[in-house]
């Protein structure tokens, strides 16, 4: 049985100065969280983390993700799919390539037994953040664009964890945000620390009975 209360209450102690402790990192932190999950919940966490492996991403992965039993996983990867396709469309436009080149659409072949009646195994559906993403992609610099896109991703994760406190969704949301923090600690330490501080404060709001130290 997963010990969600223990996991959530101990999450902010990853580091005192918003950097990983020596010998620690994203993977080791996820491994520690995983140890307190049931085998069933650990499998869900593993699936989420696998979605950050570029070699795994593709139509087959998204077909599984968008049909996943847990809503957080479905909606997180639906947003991820739409965001990735928005980036591809932007690059296609900038490079003068066909608009739909290299998009992941979920369209299969006649031999594909998983096709639905419309000829697609999956669809990104309505992309509510489309205008925000397009505005972010129009940023002046690559760094500004990445910061804006990650801010939108952070907001999406936060919306998916609303009313989830001590459950698997709360843990997955934390890991998803920590993945963003991890990237920025490598790209821009100041931005990474800012995001980590934000993450700690959000967890404080969830678990008010824990004593925190800066």
N, C-alpha and C positions, 0 to 999 in steps of 0.2 A: 504493500500500500504506500502511495506517495505521501511524503511528509511536506505538504505545501507550506504550512505555517512556518516550519523551520527554514525551508528554502528561502521564502520571501523575507523573513526577518533577518537573515544573515547576508543577503545580497549586497547591501551597501558597504560591507567590510572588505570589498575586493582590494582596495588600496586607500591609504590615508591622504595621499596628495594627488589623487586622481590620475595615478599611473599604476600600472601593474607592479606588484612586488617582484623582487628579483626571482627569476626562474618561473614566473607566472605569465600567462597570456590568455587569449580568448579560448583556445582549445582546452587548456587545463582548467579554466573556470567552468566551461561547459561540462567537463568531465566530473568536476566536483558536484555540480547540480545534478547530473545524471545519476550519481551514486544514491541520491535520496528519492529517486523516482522508481515506481514500479516498472516491471519489464514492458508492460503495455504503454505506459506514458513515456518511457525512455525511447521507445520505437518512434513515437510521434516527434520527440525532440530530434532524434537522428534524421528523420525525414526533413524537418525544417532546415537543419544545418546542411544537409546534402544539397539543398537548393542554392547554396552559395559556391558550389563547385561548378566552374564554367564547363567542365567536361561532361557534367550530368545534364545540364539544361538543354532542353529541346522539346519537340512536340510530345514525345512519350512521357517525359517528366511532368509537363504541364497538364497532360491528360489525366494523370494520376492525382496531381495536386488539386485540380479544380473539381475533382469528384471525391475529395478526401472527406471522411466522416466529420471531422472537427471544423467548425465554421472559421475559426481563426486561420487555420492553414489554407482553407479554400480562398478566403478573401484576401489574405496576405499575398498569395501567389497570383491571384487574379490582378491585383494592383501591380505586382512585380512584372507580370506579363505585359500589361498595358503600358507601364513605364518603359520597359525595354523596347517595345515596338515604337513608342513615341520617340525615343532616342534614335532608333534606326531610321524613322521617317525624316527626322531632322538632318541626320547625316546624308541621307539620300538626296535631300533638297540641296544641301550645301555642296555636294559633290556632283550634282547634275545627273544622278542616277534615277532609274524608274522608282516611283514613290513606294511601290510595294515590294521592292527587292529586299530579300533577306528577312522579311517579317515572319514571325511565328504565328500562323493563323489557325492551326488545328485542323486544317483541311487535309483529308487523307486521299486514298485511292479507292477505286471500285472494289478492290480485293480486301479492304480494311473492314473487318467484321464489327469494329466498334463505332462506325459512323452512325450518326443520328439521321433523321429524315432530311435534314438540310445539307447533308454532305460534310458536316464538321464533327470532329470528336469533342471539341470544346470551343468556347468563345470567351473573349475577354469581357463581353457584356458592356453595360454602360460604364463609361470612364468619367466619373464625376469630377476628378481632379485634372481633366484634360487641359483646361485653360491655364491653371496654375503651372502645370508642367511645361506647357508651351512658352509661357512667360519666363520660366526659369531657364529654359534652353536658349532663350534669346539674350541671356546675360552677356556682359562684356568680356569676361574671361572664363577660362576653363574651371578655375578654382571657384569662382563665384557661382557658376552653373552647378557644380557638384554640391556646394553648400546648400544652395536653394533646393535642389532635388532631394537631398537628404533631409532637409527640414520638412518637406512635403511627405516623405516616407515616414518620418517620425510622427507627424500628425496623424497619418493613416493608422499606424500601429496603435497610437493612443486611442483612436476612435474604436478600434477593434477590441480593446481591452476594457472598455467602459463597463462598469458594474462587475468586473471580474477582479477578485482580490486574492483569495487563497485557493487558487485552482490552477489547472494546467495552462489555461489561456494566459494567466498572469505571468507564469514562468516563461512561456514561449515569447510573450511580448517583451519581457526583460531581455531575453537572449537576442531577440531581433534588434532591440535598441543598442545593446552592448556591441553587436556586430558593427553598427554604424560608428559607435565610439571608437572601436578598435581600429577602424580604417582611418579615422581622423587623428588618432594618436600617432599614426605613422606618417600621414600626409601633412598635418598641421597640429603640433602638440597643443597650442593654445586653444584651438577649436575643439580638440579632443577633450581637454580638461573642462571646457565650458559645457560640452554635452554630457560628460560624466557627472559633473556637478548637478546638472538638470535631472539626470537619471536618478541620482541619489535623493534629491529633493522629492521627486515623484514617489519613490518608494517610501520615503518618510511619511508622505501623506496617506499611504496605504496602511502602514504599520506604525501607529503612533506609540505603541507600547515599548518600542525598542530604544535604548539609549544610543545616540550617535555621537561620533567624534569627528571633527574636521581634520 
